[in-house]
Amino acid sequence: MADLRAGDHKSDHYQLLAILARLLWLVHKVTGMPISIERFKEKPDERLNLEDGTPADRISTFLAEHDDRAFTRTEIAARLGIRHRTVGTVLSQLEDEGFVRNKGRHWTIVADAGDPPS
């Protein structure tokens, strides 16, 4: 009986380690990790993904369809069902590309933004 218990404890130990490893991976995935300045300099610029159905496509389409209004990030997130942080990131990228502009907390489509880059 003692051997079985020792085996059970060893199995429990490995299960606990597996759970801990998974939790550490999730924390890293959620919080990210800083990178060296050398890696940052070598990292290519990320292009805005405007493919159908992406958050950038959905947000830009929404703003274009409501070009007579300006919305806060919270309003856009609630109307489209997209996470608030994602909306903020995408709006910043759209602004960098010249598709949207903001005043204070409100965002709107740029009337003469033209076609998105290919």
C-alpha positions in Angstrom: 0.0 0.0 0.0 2.8 2.4 0.8 4.3 1.9 -2.7 0.9 2.8 -4.3 0.7 6.0 -2.3 4.3 6.9 -3.3 3.3 6.3 -6.9 0.2 8.5 -6.5 2.2 11.3 -5.0 4.7 11.1 -7.9 1.8 11.2 -10.4 0.2 14.1 -8.6 3.6 15.9 -8.6 3.9 15.6 -12.4 0.3 16.7 -12.9 1.0 19.7 -10.7 4.1 20.6 -12.7 2.2 20.3 -15.9 -0.5 22.6 -14.6 2.1 25.1 -13.4 3.9 25.0 -16.8 0.6 25.7 -18.5 -0.2 28.6 -16.2 3.2 30.1 -16.8 2.7 29.8 -20.5 -0.7 31.5 -20.2 0.8 34.4 -18.1 3.5 34.9 -20.7 0.9 34.8 -23.5 -1.3 37.4 -21.8 1.4 39.8 -20.5 4.1 39.3 -23.1 7.8 39.7 -22.4 10.1 42.6 -23.3 12.6 42.1 -26.1 16.1 43.4 -26.5 16.5 46.7 -28.4 18.6 44.8 -31.0 15.7 42.4 -31.7 13.3 45.4 -31.8 15.4 47.1 -34.4 15.6 43.9 -36.5 11.9 43.2 -36.3 10.0 43.9 -39.5 7.1 46.4 -39.3 3.8 44.6 -39.0 1.3 45.4 -41.8 -2.3 46.1 -41.1 -4.4 43.1 -42.0 -7.5 44.3 -43.8 -8.7 40.9 -45.0 -12.5 40.3 -44.8 -13.6 39.6 -41.2 -10.5 40.8 -39.4 -11.0 43.4 -36.7 -9.4 46.1 -38.9 -11.8 45.3 -41.7 -14.8 45.2 -39.3 -13.8 48.5 -37.6 -13.0 50.4 -40.8 -16.2 49.1 -42.5 -18.3 50.2 -39.4 -16.7 53.7 -39.4 -17.2 54.0 -43.2 -20.8 53.0 -42.9 -21.3 55.7 -40.1 -19.1 58.4 -41.6 -21.4 61.1 -40.2 -20.5 60.2 -36.6 -17.5 59.7 -34.4 -17.3 56.9 -31.8 -15.3 56.1 -28.7 -13.3 52.9 -28.5 -15.8 51.6 -26.0 -18.7 52.3 -28.3 -17.0 50.6 -31.2 -16.1 47.6 -29.1 -19.7 47.2 -27.8 -21.3 47.5 -31.2 -18.9 45.1 -32.9 -18.3 42.7 -30.1 -14.5 43.2 -30.3 -12.3 43.4 -27.2 -11.6 47.0 -26.1 -7.8 46.6 -26.2 -8.1 45.1 -29.8 -10.1 48.1 -30.9 -7.5 50.5 -29.5 -4.7 48.7 -31.2 -6.5 48.6 -34.5 -7.6 52.2 -34.4 -3.9 53.2 -33.8 -2.8 51.1 -36.8 -5.6 52.6 -39.0 -4.6 56.1 -37.9 -0.9 55.3 -38.8 -2.1 54.3 -42.3 -4.3 57.4 -42.6 -7.7 55.7 -42.6 -9.1 57.2 -39.4 -8.5 60.2 -37.2 -9.4 61.0 -33.6 -10.2 64.0 -31.5 -10.0 63.3 -27.8 -11.7 60.0 -27.3 -13.7 59.9 -30.5 -12.7 58.3 -33.8 -14.0 58.6 -37.3 -13.1 57.5 -40.8 -11.0 59.9 -42.9 -13.2 61.0 -45.8 -10.4 60.9 -48.4 -8.5 57.9 -47.2 -8.7 56.2 -50.6 -8.2 52.5 -51.1 -6.4 50.5 -48.5 -2.8 49.5 -49.2 -2.4 46.1 -51.0 
